[in-house]
Amino acid sequence: MTQDEMWMAKWREVMSFIETNHRNPSKYDPEERAKFCHWIKHNKKLMKANEMKPERMAAFNELLALSEKHRRKNQYDTIASHSKCPR
């Protein structure tokens, strides 16, 4: 298996996780952190340093868009907006 094939396999795995669970991998769950979070963080660093292969860039941007869609919301803001009590 080539590096590109391994990268795409991991990309599919992360995309599948986010689509199935409707959330991003948790950095607090040791298994999710080891399987997904480290890979995402590493690829973000490559992208910001402009070292990511161009053919991977579009796929990774798609993953980031899906990740942003399922971004965790601040619970305080959610509770405050639904609260009927004046502040």
JOKA-V16207 format. One record per residue. N is the residue number from 0. BURIAL is b if it has 24 or more other C-alpha atoms within 12 Angstrom, else e. Layout:
N_BURIAL + N_BURIAL
This chain:
0_e + 1_e + 2_e + 3_e + 4_e + 5_e + 6_b + 7_e + 8_e + 9_b + 10_b + 11_e + 12_e + 13_b + 14_b + 15_e + 16_b + 17_b + 18_e + 19_e + 20_e + 21_e + 22_e + 23_b + 24_b + 25_b + 26_e + 27_e + 28_e + 29_e + 30_e + 31_e + 32_e + 33_e + 34_e + 35_b + 36_b + 37_e + 38_b + 39_b + 40_e + 41_e + 42_b + 43_e + 44_e + 45_e + 46_e + 47_e + 48_e + 49_e + 50_e + 51_e + 52_e + 53_e + 54_e + 55_b + 56_e + 57_e + 58_b + 59_b + 60_e + 61_e + 62_b + 63_b + 64_e + 65_e + 66_b + 67_e + 68_e + 69_e + 70_e + 71_e + 72_e + 73_e + 74_e + 75_e + 76_e + 77_e + 78_e + 79_e + 80_e + 81_e + 82_e + 83_e + 84_e + 85_e + 86_e
